[in-house]
Amino acid sequence: MKQFHSHALEGLCTNEQLKLLDSIDTLRSQGISHYISLPQIIVCGDQSSGKSSVLEAISGVSFPVKSSLCTRFPTELVLRKHPQIGVRVSIVSHQTRKDAERESLGRFCETLDSFEELPTLIEKATTAMGISTHGKAFTNDLLRVEISGPDRPHLTIVDLPGLIHSETKQQSAADLRLNSIITIIEILAMFLFELSTLNIN
C-alpha cells in the first residue's frame, strides 16, 4: 500500500478536529446530507481529463486508470488515520432506489487486503449498480472507499463522473444518451450546489 505524507494535512489531525470530522462522517453515513449541507471536497471535470491523477496527488491513493473504469458514479474516498491498515468498500444507494434495491446494494460491503484488488472490486460494484454497455451508463448511487492507516490524513473527498460534450474515443454514444446526460446533471447538482462544498476542477 502506497506511503503518503503531508505535513499540511497532518495539521488537520488535532483531537478536536478529528472529533469534528468523525461527527460529520457519522451524519453523512446516516443520509443527513440529503437535508443539510455538510462540508466536503469534490473533484470534477471532463472525462479522461486527469481527475484521477488529481485525486491521487491529494489523497496518496492510486485509483485504476482504464477506459472501462471511467467514473460512472460518485466515488467517496474516506481517509482516516489509524494504527491498523485497512480498506473497506461499500455502496450507498440513492434515495430514489426501491426498497428492495437499496437493501440489496446495502449488502455490498467488502474488505480488501491490497489495492491490487480494487479494479476488480470496482467492476463488481459497477455490475451491482446495474451499469452495463447495453443498460444504463451512469448511476447516482455512491461507491464509498474507506482507507485507514498510520500514515493516512483525516480527509474525505468525492470524485464525480466526467462531464460529456461529444462522442470521443473515451466517450461513447451510450454516454450521450439523454438519460445518461440527465443522470450526470443530477449527480453534479447533488454536490456542486451545496454551500459547504469545495470544488476542484
For each residue, the residues with C-beta under 8 A, 3 or more apart:
1: 85 87 114 115 149
2: 60 61 62 115
3: 60 151
4: 59 60 61 151 152 153
5: 10 60 151
6: 9 10 60 153
7: 10 11
8: 11
9: 6 12 13 153 154 155
10: 5 6 7 13 153
11: 7 8 14
12: 9 17 21 153 154 155
13: 9 10 17 18 81 153 154
14: 11 17 18
15: 18 19
16: 19 20
17: 12 13 14 20 21 154
18: 13 14 15 21 22 81 154
19: 15 16 22 23
20: 16 17 23 24
21: 12 17 18 24 25 154 156
22: 18 19 25 26
23: 19 20 26 27
24: 20 21 27 28 38 39 156
25: 21 22 28 29 78 156
26: 22 23 29 30
27: 23 24 30 32 33 36 38
28: 24 25 31 32 33 38 156
29: 25 26 92
30: 26 27
31: 28 34 95
32: 27 28 35 36 38
33: 27 28 36 37 38 40 194
34: 31 95
35: 32
36: 27 32 33
37: 33 194 195 196 197
38: 24 27 28 32 33 194 196
39: 24 196 197 198
40: 33 156 157 158 191 194 196 197 198
41: 58 155 156 157 158 197 198 200
42: 157 158 159 160 191 192 197 198 199 200
43: 51 54 55 58 157 158 159 160 200 201
44: 51 160 162 163 188 191 192 199 200 201
45: 49 50 51 162 163 201
46: 49 162 163 164 165
47: 70 71 161 162 163 164 170 171 175
48: 67 70 162 170
49: 45 46 162
50: 45 53 54
51: 43 44 45 54 55 71 159 162
52: 55 56 63 65 159
53: 50 56 57 65
54: 43 50 51 57 58 200
55: 43 51 52 58 59 61 63 77 157 159
56: 52 53 59 60 61 62 63
57: 53 54
58: 41 43 54 55 155 157 200
59: 4 55 56 77 79 153 155 157
60: 2 3 4 5 6 56 152 153
61: 2 4 55 56 77 79 115 145 147
62: 2 56 115
63: 52 55 56 118 159
64: 69 118 119 122
65: 52 53 69
66: 69 70 119
67: 48 70 169 170
68:
69: 64 65 66 119 122 123
70: 47 48 66 67 161 162 170
71: 47 51 74 75 159 160 161 162
72: 126 131 137 138 139 161
73: 126 129 131 138 139 140 141 142 143 161 187
74: 71 140 141 142 143 158 159 160 161 187 190 191
75: 71 142 143 144 145 158 159
76: 92 142 143 144 145 156 157 158
77: 55 59 61 145 147 155 156 157 158 159
78: 25 144 145 146 147 156
79: 59 61 147 148 152 153 154 155 156 157
80: 146 147 148 152 154
81: 13 18 148 149 150 151 152 153 154
82: 85 86 148 149 150 152
83: 150
84: 148 149
85: 1 82 148 149 150
86: 82 111 146 147 148 149
87: 1 111 112 113 114 115 118 145 146 147 148
88: 109 110 111 112 145 146
89: 109 110 111 112 118 121 125 143 144 145 146
90: 108 109 110 143 144 146
91: 105 106 108 109 125 128 129 141 142 143 144
92: 29 76 105 141 142 143 144
93: 97 101 102 105 106 141
94: 97 139 140 141 142
95: 31 34
96: 140
97: 93 94 101 102 105 141
98: 101 102
99: 102 103
100: 103 104
101: 93 97 98 104 105
102: 93 97 98 99 105 106
103: 99 100 106 107
104: 100 101 107 108 128
105: 91 92 93 97 101 102 108 128 129 141
106: 91 93 102 103 109
107: 103 104
108: 90 91 104 105 124 125 128
109: 88 89 90 91 106
110: 88 89 90 121
111: 86 87 88 89
112: 87 88 89 115 117 118 121
113: 87 117
114: 1 87 117
115: 1 2 61 62 87 112 118
116:
117: 112 113 114 120 121
118: 63 64 87 89 112 115 121 122 145
119: 64 66 69 122 123
120: 117 123 124
121: 89 110 112 117 118 124 125
122: 64 69 118 119 125 126 143
123: 69 119 120 126 127
124: 108 120 121 127 128
125: 89 91 108 121 122 128 129 143
126: 72 73 122 123 129 131
127: 123 124 130 131 132
128: 91 104 105 108 124 125
129: 73 91 105 125 126 139 141
130: 127 135 136 139
131: 72 73 126 127 135 136 137 138 139
132: 127 135 136
133: 174
134:
135: 130 131 132
136: 130 131 132 139 179 180 183
137: 72 131 172 174 175 177 180 183
138: 72 73 131 161 175 180 183 184 187
139: 72 73 94 129 130 131 136 183
140: 73 74 94 96 183 186 187 190
141: 73 74 91 92 93 94 97 105 129
142: 73 74 75 76 91 92 94
143: 73 74 75 76 89 90 91 92 122 125
144: 75 76 78 89 90 91 92
145: 61 75 76 77 78 87 88 89 118
146: 78 80 86 87 88 89 90
147: 61 77 78 79 80 86 87 152
148: 79 80 81 82 84 85 86 87 152
149: 1 81 82 84 85 86 152
150: 81 82 83 85
151: 3 4 5 81
152: 4 60 79 80 81 82 147 148 149
153: 4 6 9 10 12 13 59 60 79 81
154: 9 12 13 17 18 21 79 80 81
155: 9 12 41 58 59 77 79
156: 21 24 25 28 40 41 76 77 78 79
157: 40 41 42 43 55 58 59 76 77 79
158: 40 41 42 43 74 75 76 77 191
159: 42 43 51 52 55 63 71 74 75 77
160: 42 43 44 71 74 187 188 191
161: 47 70 71 72 73 74 138 184 187
162: 44 45 46 47 48 49 51 70 71 171
163: 44 45 46 47 184 188
164: 46 47 171 175 176 180 181 184
165: 46 171
166: 171 176
167: 171 172 173 175 176
168: 171
169: 67
170: 47 48 67 70
171: 47 162 164 165 166 167 168 175 176
172: 137 167 175 176
173: 167 176 177
174: 133 137 177 180
175: 47 137 138 164 167 171 172 180
176: 164 166 167 171 172 173 180 181
177: 137 173 174 180 181
178: 181 182
179: 136 182 183
180: 136 137 138 164 174 175 176 177 183 184
181: 164 176 177 178 184 185
182: 178 179 185 186
183: 136 137 138 139 140 179 180 186 187
184: 138 161 163 164 180 181 187 188
185: 181 182 188 189
186: 140 182 183 189 190
187: 73 74 138 140 160 161 183 184 190 191
188: 44 160 163 184 185 191 192
189: 185 186 192 193
190: 74 140 186 187 193 194
191: 40 42 44 74 158 160 187 188 194 197
192: 42 44 188 189 197 199
193: 189 190 197
194: 33 37 38 40 190 191 197
195: 37
196: 37 38 39 40
197: 37 39 40 41 42 191 192 193 194
198: 39 40 41 42
199: 42 44 192
200: 41 42 43 44 54 58
201: 43 44 45
